[in-house]
Amino acid sequence: MKKLVILPVLALLLSVGTKQKSMAEENKTYVPDTPKLSSDVMTPEVLWSFGRIGNTELSPDGKTVLFGVTYYHIDENKPYRELYTVPVKGGDVKQITNTALNESGAQWRPDGKKIGYLFAKDGDMQLWEMNPDGSNPTQISAIEGGISGFKYSPDQKHILYVKAIKLDETINDLFPDMPKANARLENDLMYRHWDSWHDYTYNHPFIAAYGEGMITAGTDLLEGKRYDSPGKPFDGIEELAWSPDGKQVVYSCKKMTGKAYSLSTNSDLYLYDLASKKTVNLTEENKGYDKSPTFSPDGSKLAWTSMERDGYEADQTRVFVRDMKTGKTTNYSKDWEQHAAHLSWSRDGQSIFFISDIHATDEIYQLDLASGKIDRLTDGVHNYQTVVETADGQLVAQKVSMSQPAELYVVNPKNGKDEPLTAVNKGTLDQLEMGKVEERWVKTVDDKEMLVWVIYPPHFDPNKKYPTLLYCQGGPQGTVSQFWSYRWNFQMMAANDYIIVAPNRRGLPGFGMEWLEQISKDYGGLNIQDYFSAIDALAKEPFVDENRLGAVGASYGGFSVNYLAGHHEGRFKAFISHCGIFNFDQMYVTTEEMWFENWDIGGPYWDKSNQVAQRSYSFSPHLFVEKWDTPILVIHGEKDFRIPYTQGMGAFNAAVLRDVPAQFLYFPEESHWVTSAQNGIVWQRVFKNWLDKWLKK
């Protein structure tokens, strides 16, 4: 197996490693030198040593890229993030910040003469500015309580910023004579979401004058309203957009609270006019998600992503464009079955670039507005994550694969070829032997073709028989594309000397809406058979030991493992279930996003007249525990409110009571994910030890 080779870099961070180290020691930041590896096989420590690129911004003149890189200091168990720039046409990568605190939300000022960023020097996150070379950092805002995002108006007369506003009463507000009381008193749903209890605050967008001294206050566009914009917990400043003339703002918001919020995905786009102070709903007719607004360069059009059906979070993500003068709205995805994400206007405003999943890779597409034609620009074994057009008509895009963490590339839109712009991790990757990633097509039980990724161990020997893992994807409408994960990393799993089988089973995007939607209300149906089709096909290979098969997965993948435990008919010798659903009845009344449960399960368990829902509840893994006989490792985080950790406890306890060998790996400070460095490494070690114990005897 050949080593992963990256073409010669245009700019190399590692060339200044010695200088960065001395700067780090002086300023207490952390930009490590390239580690000298003792082996060419991946380890958890190596996985967590990679620099993580993000927050990519192209300069207004289209010539320079601003980006951040995060490194995790394992001993300190914390991340360090610094900002860098690199010319689009090549040259040196320049590190422009070097502090012990993390800079975030960095963006170019519209005139290109400053870079704005968020920085918490004195505790609260505030807006700062610096010169493009990193010199003269200056605090711009002093907003009480801090801010979480910002955008310059194109005319540089105003700043749009986001601030958390407290509108709900705490228990101590209700009973001020009980200042040490620690309790919550709830009256409605959505009191916790994903990984956080509601903190009695709401994200509100504010507009303040810019260039008149320190920013200390602004106009609240949602004053007194218990709504969030950007939405919690995952939305960011991309959900707000300035018109190019700086006179209007469009923001996305789901103007609901409590139970109504938990049942609906109906967010809308709202246009706020600075002069009249009036707000207009631009998408009232659409009942699903409307998100990520972006104006054309001349302001004549507004593009956004839209889902049609309320309550269906995995609906097709479509490209919508509105003529701001006539109000006419066009759905450019009407005759196109794929999803669109990360919309970006061409510099002439005649087309839109975006990312779409096709056959388990994420590619760059271009929509021509005049003809409505959508062209695919790239084709390869990779995932593009962002895209933007440069001054000379090239594209800057962030790209990953199963064999490489994110780097920036310059893409030729005419032929789809790319050249690396950064090589943050080249020094480490050059020392590693990556396993071969192979695309296979497997027949399903209903005679359809299913794409299955097969990842081989480094130094694969076809004459050996390997223990093999079936990977079960979450979502359930997630994608088994060419993603690079710091937990479910296919190369990391393969480096433990396993064959990995990763099927694009029913319910995944990139293969048409029929394939995607089949899984809803059929959790124990065809997609489970797809798992069996994939592992049975690979088990026939001479290099796969059919007597040493395991199944692993998280979220819906964790449910899949729990369900397979009662239905696998002896195929598997070990299971790992991370944050998996165990008891559907309890899941329904303890999760938070009720729209998800109602759409995918079909309704509440107490509605005995709803035969669709009752069939869904018949798939609950807890109903089949009497058939469990295979060792299982259960993993869960206490702060997982999407699938509460008691689901994991239930699975583990049931296994022990059934005398099935089991372990429970529990993280009090983690949520649906494992995000800290040391917990992440512990996760990888326990994962490997469990599988080795049962599959490598």
N, C-alpha and C positions, 0 to 999 in steps of 0.2 A: 504494500500500500504506500503510495507516494505521500510525502508531506504536503500539507496545504501551502501553496505558493502564492504570495501576493506580489503583484507587479511592482517595479521600483516606485517608490513613493515620491510625490512631489514635495512633501514636507514631512519631516520626521521629528516627532516629539522627543524621541529617545536620544537624539544627538546632543541634547543639552542636559542629560541626566545628572552629571556631576554638579553642574551649576545649580540645577533645581534642588539637589539634595542640600547644598549649603544654604540656599534660600529657605528651604523647608525647616532646617534646624533653627534658623534665625527667627522665622515668622510662625513656626509651629504649624505649618500646613503639612500636607502629605501628598507628594507626587513622587512615587517610588521609582527607583531604577528598575530596569528589566531584571526579573529574578533569574538566577542561574539554576536551571532545573536539573535534578539528579536522574530524572527519567523522562522519556519522551511520551509517557502515558499520563493523561489528565488525572488530577487529584482534586478533591474539594477545595484545598487551599489554593491551587492554581486557578481554579474556576473563579474564586472570589478575589483573585489578584488582578483580573482584567479591568482596564479602564472602561467606563461606560459613557458613551457619547450621548448627548441630548441637547434640547433647547437650541436647535439650529435656526439661525436667522441670516438672511441675505441682506447686505447693505443696500440702501436706496438706489445707489448707482449700479447695482448688480454685479459688483466686482470683488467683494470680500465677504467671506462667510464667518459669522460669529457662532461659536458653539461652546458648550460646557462639557467637561469630563469629570466624572466622579470616580474616586478610588476609595475602597473600603480599607480602613486600618483594622486588621483583624484583632490585634492585641487590645486596642482601645474600643473595639466593637462599635465603630462609628464611621460615617462617610465624610469625605472631604471633597469639595467640588470647586474647581477653578474654571475660569473663562479663557478662551483662546480665539484667535483669528487666523485665517489663512486666505491668501488670494485665490480666486477662482482659477486663474491661469497658472497657478503654481508658484512656489516660493516657500519661504520659511513659515512654519507654524509659530505664532507668537503667543506666549502665555502672558495675559494682560492683567490677571489678578493673582494674588498670592497672600491669602489671609487664613487665619484659623477658623473663620466663620464661612459658611457656604453662601455664595452669591446665586441668585435664582431669577427667573423671569426676565433675563437679559434681552434687550432689543435696541435696535438703532433708532436714534431720533430721526425724524423725517428728513432733516437736512444732512444727515450723515456725519455731523460734526461731533456728536456725543453718543455714548452708549448709556442707556438707562438700565438699572437693575435693582433688584430688591436685596436689602442687606439689613441685618439686625445687630448693628454695632452696640446699641445701648438697650437691647432687650426686645423692643418692638421692631417688626419688619417695616422698613421705610424705603421710599424711592431715593436712589442715589444716581448720580451721573459721573462719568469719567470721559476723558479723551479716548479716541479709538486705540491709542497705544497703551491705555491703562493708567495714564498719569492723571493727576489732579482729581482724585475722587472727592465728590462733594455731595452732601446730603441735601435733598430737594424738598422732602416732605417731613412734616412733624405731626402726623395724624394720630390723635389719641387712640391707643389700642393697636395701632399699626394697620397695615393693609396687606392684602394677599395677592394682588395683581394690579396691572396698570396698562394703559395704552395712550400714546401721544395722539392728539388730533393731527391730521395731515398738515393743517396750517400752523401748528405749534402754538395755538392760542389757548388750548385747554388740555387737561389731563383727565382721562377716565380712569378711575381707580375703584377697587373692590374692597369693602370693609365689612366685617362681621358686626351686626347690630343686635344688641340684646333687646328682645321684645317680650319674652316670657318671664314669669315669676318663678324663682327657685323656692325651695321649701323654706329657706331662711328669709326670703322676702315676705312670704306668707305669715311666718311666725318669727318676727324679728327678736323676740325675747328668748329664742332658742338658737343662738348663734353657732353652737357646736353640733346641732342636729345634722345628720348625714342621711338624707332620704330623698326620694323622688315621689311626687304625687302626679300621676298621669290621668288624663281625661280623654285621650284619643290615641290613634295609632301613629306610627312613624316616630316613636320616642327613641328609637335607636336604628341605625342604618349601617350595613356592611361591617364596620369595625369600630363605630363610635356611638356612644349615647348622645342624644341631642343635647347640645350645650346651651340651649335657650337663646341662641343667636341665629341670625339669618344673613346670608351673603347679599349685600346690596351694592349696586353700582352707583358711583358718585361722579359728578363732573365738577372740576375746579379750574379756575383760571391758572394759566401757566406763564411763567416769565415775570411775575410781579412779586418776587420774594418767596420765602418759604411757604409751601402749601400746608395749610392747617385745617381747612374745612372745604366742603363742596356741597353741591345740590344732590340730594338723595332721590334717585329716580323711582324708588319703591318706598318712599317714606311711610312709615307706620304699617306696612304690609308684611304679613308673615309668609313671604315668598323668598326663594333663593334664586339669584342670578349672579354668577354661574351656579348651576345646580350642584348640590352636595351628593356624594363626596368626591366625584371624579372629574367634573367639568372644570375648565379653567378659563383663562382670558380669551381663548378662541371662541367663546360663546358671545362675545361682544365685538361690534365692528363700527368703526367710524366711516361716515361717508367721506369721499375724497375732498369735498369742500369744507369739511369740519363743522358742518351745520346740523348734522343729524347723527344719531346713534341707533343701531339695531342691536337688540339683546334677546337671547332666548330665555324663556322662563316657563315653568309649569305653575300656573297661578292657582294652586290648590294646597290644602293642608290636611294633615291627619288621615282619616280613613279614605277620603276622596283621593288624596295623593297616592296612597298605597295601592289603589285600584286602577290607576290610570297612567299611561305614558304620554298623555296629550300635552306636550310642551309646544309653545308657539313663539313666533318671532314678533317683537314689538319695536316699532319705530318711534323714537323720541326726537322731537324737534326742539332745538335749543332756544330758538326765538320765541315760539308760541308756548313752549313747555307742555305741549299736547302729546299724547301717546296713542298710537294706532296699532291694532292687531293686524298684521299682514297675512297671517295663515289661519285665520279662524275656521275656515271651512275644512281644513285637514284635521283629523282626529288622532293621528299618531305623533311620533316625535318630529319636531322641526328644530334643527340644530345647526351650529357652525356657520353663521352668516358671513359672507365676504363680498364686498363691493368690487365691481370692475374698476380698472384704473381711472376711467373718466366719470364714474359714479352713475352711469346711465342704467346699470343693471346690478341686481343683487342675486348671488347664488347661495344655495344652502343644501344640506342633506335632509331628506324627509322620509319618514315611514308612514304608510297609509293607515294601518289598523291600530286602534287604541288597545292597549293592553298587551301588544305583541312586540316585545323588545328585540326579537330576532327577525322582524319583517325586513323585506328588501329595503336597503338604504339607497334612495334614488337621488338623482341630481335635478334640482329645481332651479329655474332662473326667472326672475321677475323684472319686467321692464318698469323702471321706477317712474317713468312719465305717464305711461298708459295704464299701468297696473296689471297688464297681461302676464300671466304666469305659465311657464312651459315646463312640462315634465319630460326631460330628455332621456329618461330611463323607461319610457312607456313600452318600447319594443325590445327591451334589453333586460336579461334576467339576473345580471350580476349586481353586486353591491359596490358602492362608491364611497371613498373616504379621502380625507386630506385634500380637499379642493384647493386649487391654486390657479389664479388667473394668469394667462399669458400677458406679457408686458404690453401688447397691442390691444388687449381686451377682446380679441376675436375668438379665443378658445379657452378651455379650462383643462388643466392637467389634474389627474387624480390617481389614486391607488385602488386596485380591485383584485380580489382573490379569484384565481382561475386554476382549477385542477391542482390545488394545494401549493400554489406559489402566489405571491403578491406582486403584481406587475404594474407598470406605469401606463396609463391610458391618456388619450387626448380627445376631448370633445370639441368638434368644430360647430360653433353656434349657428352659422349661416345654413349649413346643410343638415345639422343634427347628427352627423356621422360620428361614431366613436371608433377610434383607431387604437389598437394595442401597439405600444412602442417598444416594449422589452419582452424578452423570452429567455428564461433561464431557471436554474435551480437556486432560488434565492427569494427573499422577501424585501421589496422596497417598502419603506415606512413613511417617508415624506418626499415631496418633490416641489421645486420652485425653479422658474426660468431665470437665467442669468442675462446680463446685458448683451452678450453676443449670441443669444438664441440657444445656448446649451442649457442643460438642466443640472441642478445640484440635488442629489438625492441621498437619503440615508438608507443603507442596505445591510441586511443580516442574512445568515443562513444557518443551517444546523451545525455548520463547521466553523463559523466565524461570528464573533460579536459585532455590534454595529460599527460601521465606518462610513465616512462620507465619500461620495463618488461624483464625478462629472459624467453625465450621460448625454450621448449624441442622440437627439430625438429622431434623426433621419434613419439611423440604422440600429439603434438600441444598444450600441456598444458603450461600455463605461470604462473609466480610468479612475484609480483611487486618488482621492484628494487628501485623505489622512491615513495614517497607519499607526494608530495609538497602541495597538496590541501586536504589532508585527514581530517584535523581538521575542515575545513569549510564544506566539503561534509558530514561529520558525523552529522552535525547539520541540514541538509536539507532533506526534503522529496521530492524525485524525482517522477515524474509521470511515470506510466507504459508505456513502448514502446512495441507495438504489431505489428506483421507482419500479413497482410491480403493479400489475392489474390482475385482480382475483375475481373469480365468478362468485356471485352471491347465491343464496338459496332460491331466489326468484329469477335467476339467470341474468342479472345485471352485472356490469363491470364496476369494480371498486378499486380505487387507487390505494395502494399500501406502500408506505415507506419502510424499507428494511435498512437498518443501520448495523454495520458489522463492527466487531472489535478491531482496534488497532492491531497490526501484525496478524491479521486473520489467516488461519491455516485451514484450507478447505478439507484437509484430511482429518481434522479433529471434529468431535461432536461437542457443541456448545449448549450450555443452559440458555434458555430463550425466554424473553419477557414480552408479553402482550401489553402494549400501552393503551389505556382507555382514556380518551379525551374528555375534558370537562365542557361546560357551557350551559346546556348540552350542545348549543349551536356554536361552539368554539371551532377553531380551524386547526387541523394538523398540517400546517404549512411549514415553510422553512424558517420557523421561528428559532430564536436563541433564547433559552431560559436559564436563569441562575438557580433553579430548583429542578424542574423537569427537563434537564438538559440531556438530549439523546446521546451526545458524545460522551458525557460523563457516565451515563449508564453503560454504554458500550465499553468504555475504558475499564470497567470492572470485569471485563471478559464475558460479556453477554451479547447475544444477538437480540436486537430490539425490533419488534414488529409493531408498526404504528398505522393502523387502518383509518382511512377517511370514511368511517361508517355513516349510515343514515343519520341525518341531522346536521351535517357540516356544510358550510357554504363553499361555493366554487364549482358546484356540479349541477346547478339549476335549482329552481325553487321547489320542485317536486321532491328532489332528494333531500333538500334542507328541511322541508316542513313535515316529512313523514314521521319524524320522531315525536312530535307533539302529541300527547295523550296516548303514546304507544311505547312507554319506556321499557317494557319487558318484551317488546315485539321484534320487528325486523332488525333493529340496530344491534340487539343482543346476538341474533343469528349472524350478523355481519362480523362480530368479534370472532365467533366460532369459525366462520368461513376463512378469515384471515389466518388465525393460528393453526387451523387444520391444514391449510395449504402449505404453510411454511414448515409444519412438523414433518412433512414428507421429504424435506430436503436432507441429504446425507450428512450435512454439517450441523443439523439441529437434533438435539437429544430430546425426543418426544416424551421421555420419562423425567425430564427436568424442566418443566414449563412453569412460569409464574405469570401473574397478572397484577398490574399496578395502575393506579389512577387517582385523580383528585377531583373533588366537587361532583359533577355528574359522573366523572370517571370513578370517583370513590363509591358512588351508588352502584355503578356498573360492577365493581369488584364485589361489593356486598351482595349484589344479586347473583353474580356468577358463582359465589360461594355456595349457593343453594341449588345451582342448576348445571354445574360444569361437568358432571358425570365422570369425575376422575381425571379430567385433562390436566389440572394444575396441581402443583405440589407446594405452592406458597402464594400468599396474597399480601398486597399492601394497599390499604384504603386510607386516603388522606381527605379529611373534611367531607366525607361521603354521607349521603342520606341513608338512614337506617330504618326509620319509622315514618311513613308518609303522613299518618294522622297527626303525629306530634310536629312534623315539619310544617304542616299547614297552619297550625295555630301558634308557632313560635318564630317563624321567619318574619320578614318585614315587607318585602315587595310583593304584595298580594296579586298584583297584575301578573306576575310570573307564574305563580301557583295556579291561578285561575285559567291562564291560557294553556300551560303545558300539562297540567293535571286534569283540568276540566271543571273544577269547582270544589266545594267543601265536602269532606267525608260524610257529613251528616245529611247531605241531600241524597237520600236513598232512591229517589225517583230519577236521578241523573245517572243513566246507565254508562255514559262515557266516563264520568268521574269515578264511578264505582269500579269500572274495569281498571282504571289507572291505580286505584288504591289496592287492587288485587296483586299488583307488582311489588308492593312494599317488601323489602328484604327481610324484615323482621318476621314475616309470615312463613319463612322457609328455613329458620334457624335449625329446625330439627334435622335438616340435611347437611348442616355444616360439619365438615370433618377434616378441613385443611388448615394448616397454620396460617394465622393472619396477624399482621402488624397494623394497628389502627393509629392514625396521627390526627391531632386536632389542636386548634388554637382557641383559647378561651374567648378572645375578642372576635371570633367569627360569629356574626349575627345573621349572616345570610343562611348558613347551615349551622345552627347552634351546636356548641361542643358537646352537649348532652347526646346528640346523635352518635358521635364517636364513642362516648362512654357506653351507650346502649349496645353498640356492636361489640365492643371489647368485653363488657360484662357478660353478654349472652354467650360469647365464645368460651370464656372461662367457665361459666356454669355448665356448658356443654362438654367440658373437658377437652376443648380444642386448644392446642398450643397458641398462645396469643401474647402480644405486647401492646402497651398503650403509650405512645410518645405524645406527651401533652405539653403545650407551650402557653404559659399563663399570659405572656405579653404579645403573642402573635395572633393574627386574625385568620382570614381565609388563605392568606399567604404566609410565607416565612421570609421576613425582610431584613433581619439583622444578620451580621456576618457570622458571629459565633453560633447562633441558632441554626443558620443555614448550613454550616459545616457539620454540626451535630446531626442535623437532618440527613445529610448525605452519608455520614458514617453509620448511623443506625439503619438506614435504608440498605446499604451494602451488607452490613453484618447479618441482617435478617435474611436476605436472599441467599447469601453465601451459606448460612447455617442449614437451609433447607434444600438448596439446589446444587450445592457443591460438596455434599458429603462424600 
